[in-house]
Amino acid sequence: LSERPKVLLFGVAGADWRVIDPLMKAGRMPHFRRVVEGGASGILWSMEPALSPSLWTTVATGRPPEVHGIADFIVHLPGGGYRPVTSDMRSAPAFWNLVGQRGGGREVGVVGWLASWPAEEVHGYVVTSYLPYIYNWSTGRPLKGTVVEGIPRQTFPDSLLAEIEPLKVKPGEVDPALAARFYDPSMAASLGKDSSECVEGFLWSLASDETYRRIALHLYASRKVDLFAVYFGGIDVVSHRFWKFTYPDDERYGTDPAEAAILKGIIPGYYEYMDGILGEFLDRMDDRT
């Protein structure tokens, strides 16, 4: 395996060149800049409606939603109600299903990909993104997934779950020093109800990405594969919730200037945080990756 060429796929949901370019020029995203300057880059023409499980299943399959069958976060049940989309609803193979076929001996590792639960049997391993029934903090739909206690088939093989369980970070366990990179927690008490809910959701999303960061770095080092893929959803989440604070002059929002002063750094801070994670992977890559 060490002599074969390998691929690292680093997925970042919702990242926007309007934010990336100024941060790269300011020296705040050196690892993204390294990748951009060393390869090809450009704006992706996305699909509408821009619903994350659908989009990222298209990335994984190379097929549009009408073929792969994942069109939303949820599906409505015939008798009423709904359930989150799951991997067994996908009607086209993902790249992790294809790696290792035809006796080639190739292995794949996947961490945190949307709509990957329940984990499928692959030539390698999968740590899924379990999408829970969570409706809160003004979203009106489920949040993006994480590793959830007591849910079966979150990993393949099943034995992997015990190995990664100690790496999980809960929202209430986020390192205060890490949270302070984005906003001043001592000022959070002065926020209104809606903004406080956004911060609550932010800590949930940060805990999820920090969980997958720790799991992915552990597995990338300890279980070498030919194709390693990891997905991070936090930039997408914080952009939905905090764009109006980072860009308060947009007249559509009517943002409170005092709240904007507290929360305006979350979006650029999250891009820098994601750049740091990319750097951790680049530092661990060999010259055949």
N, C-alpha and C positions, 0 to 999 in steps of 0.2 A: 504493500500500500504506500509506503513512504516514497517509492520511486515513481508512482503514477501521478499524472497531473490531477489536481483537485480543484473544486469550485467552492467558494464561499458566497452565499446569497444572503444579503443583509437587507431586509425589508423594513421600510419606514413609511407608515401610513400618513397620508395627508401633508407631506413635506412640500413646501412652496418655495420656488426659486426667488420670489420677491422678498423672502426672509433670508434664504441661504446666501444669495449673492452679496448683500451688504455685510453679513456676518463674516463671510470668507474674506472679503476685502479688508475688513477691520482686524483680521487675524484671529477671530474668535471661533472659527471652525477649520482648524488646520488639517484635520484628517479628511474631512469632506473635500477640501481643496486638493489634497494629495491625490484622492481618487479621481476627481474631475480632471486635473491636469495630466494624470497618467492614463486616461482612457477617453471614452466618449460620453457625452451627456446631452440632455435636451429636455424639453417640456413634453410630458406625455399627454396625449389627447385621450382623456378618460371617457367612460361610458356614462350615460344617464339612464335611470337615476343613479347617483353616485352613492351606493350603499355598500359599505365595506366588505361584508361577507361575499357579496356577488363579485365585486371587483377583484378581491384577492383570490377567489376561486378561479376567476379567469386567468390571473397571473399563474396560478398553479397548474391549470389544465391547457391553456392556450385556446380555450373555447369560450364562446359568448354564453350569457346566462340562459338563453333559450335552448342551448345544447347541454350545458352542465347542470342546469336545474336549480341552482342556488340563486334566488332573486332578491332576498331581503334578509333581515335579521331573524324574522319569525315566519312561520306559516300558520294560516288560520285553519282550524280543524272543522270538518264537515258539520259536527254537532254543536259548534260554537267553541269559543276559546282559541288558544293558540299554543304553539310550542316553538322554542328556538330551532333554527336550522341545525342539522347534524350532518356528519360526513356520509352517513348511509343514504342521504337524500341526493348525493352527487351522482350524476349519471355519466360522467366522463372521468377517465383516470387522471390523477394528479401526478406530478413528476416523481413523487415519492413512491407511487405504485409502479412506475416504469423502471426506476433504477434497480439494477440487479436482475432484470429479466434476461432471457435467452442465455442463461448460464454464464454471464460475463463476470460474475463475482463482485460486482460493484455494490457499495453500501451507501446508505443515505441516513442522515440525521436531521430531524425537523423539530424545531422548538417554537411553540407559541403561535403557529399559523392559524388564522381565523377559520372557523367552520371545520376544524380538524377532529373534533370530538364526535363519536368515540374513536379512540386510536385504532388505526388499521394495521394489520400485519404487514410488515415491510422487511426488506433485506437491510436491516439496520435498526433504527429506533425512532420513536416519535414521542414528544411531549406535547400534548394537545392544549388548545385553548378552550376550556370549558366555558360555555356561555350560560350564565345562571339567569334565573327568572328574577331580575332586579329592575324595578321601576321606581326611580327616585331622582332627586336633584334636577328636576325640570327637563329630563330627557324625553319622557314619554315612550321610551323603548329600552330594551336591555342594554346594559353596559357591555363593553368588550370583556372577554373572558380572562380567567386566571386559573391557578391550580386551587381546587376547592376540596376541602376535607370530606371524605366519605363518599365520593363519586367514583363509580367503577370505570375502568377502561380509559383512564386519563393518560396512560402511557402504554407504549409497546416497547419492550415486553412489560408485563404487569409488574415484575420485580423492580423495575426502574423507579417506581413511585416512591418506595422507601428510601432510595438513594437520594432523591431530590427533595424530599419533604423538609429536611432541615434547612434548605436554602430558601424556602418561601418567606416572603415579607408581607405582613398584614398592614393595612392602612394605619392602624394605631401604633405600629412598630417602626414606622419610617424614621430614620435617623434625623433628629432635629437639625443637625448640621447640614444634611442633604436638603431638607425642606427650606432652610434659610438661604440656599443658593437661588431660590426663585422669588421669595417674598419675605418680608419681616413678620414672623409669626406673632410677635408682640402687638402688631397693629391689627391682627385679624379680628379682634373683638369689636372693633369699630365698624365692621362691614355690615351692610343690610342683609336681610334674609336670603335673597336670591344670590348675592355675591358669596355669602357664607356657604351656601349649598354648592356653588361652583368650586370653592376651595375644598370642601369635603370630597367632591368628586375628583378633584385634582389629586388629592392624597391617595385615593383609591387607585387612580390610573398610574401614579408614580410607583406605588407599591407593586402593581402588576408588572410594569416594565422592569423594576428592580428585581422582582422575582425571576423573570425570564432572563434578565442579564446574568444573574448569578448562576442559574441553571445552565444557560447556554455556554458561558465561559468554562464552567466545570466540565461539561460534556465535550466541548470542542478540544479541550486539553487531554481528557482521559479516554475518550472513545473516538479514535480517528476514523473518519469516513471519507468517501470520494466526493460526496456532495453534502455540504452542511448548510442548512437554511434556518434563519431565525427572523421572527417578525416582531416589531415593536409598534404599538398603537397609540402611544401617549401624545405625540405631536398632533395627531388628528383630533384627539379628545380636547387638548388644551386650546387648540385653535378655534374649535366650536365655542368654547366657553369664555375665552379671554381675549378674543380679537378686539372686542369693543374697548377693552382696557389698554391694550397696547397701541391701538390706533383710535383714540377717543375723539379725534377731530372729525371722524366720519359722522355726518349729520343723521344717519339712519338710527343711531343708537341712543343718543341723549345720555351719555355716560356721566356719572357723578365724578367730577375732577378729583375729589379726595380719594375715592375708591380706585380710580385709575392710577393715582400716585402710588398706591400700595401694591397693585396687581400688574402694573404694566410690564414688569420684568419676567413674568412667567413664561411667555412664549419664547422670547429670545433665549432665556435661561434654559428652556427645555431643548432647544436646538443645540445649545452648547453641551448639555448633558448627553444628548444622543451622539454628538460628535466625539465625546469622550469614550462612549461605549464602542463606537466604530474604531477608535484608536486602539482600544484594548484588543480587538480582534486582529487589526492590522499588525500589531506587535507580535501576535502569536502565529501569524501566517508564515509558511516557508516559501522559498522561491519557486516552488512548483504549484502554487495556488494562485 
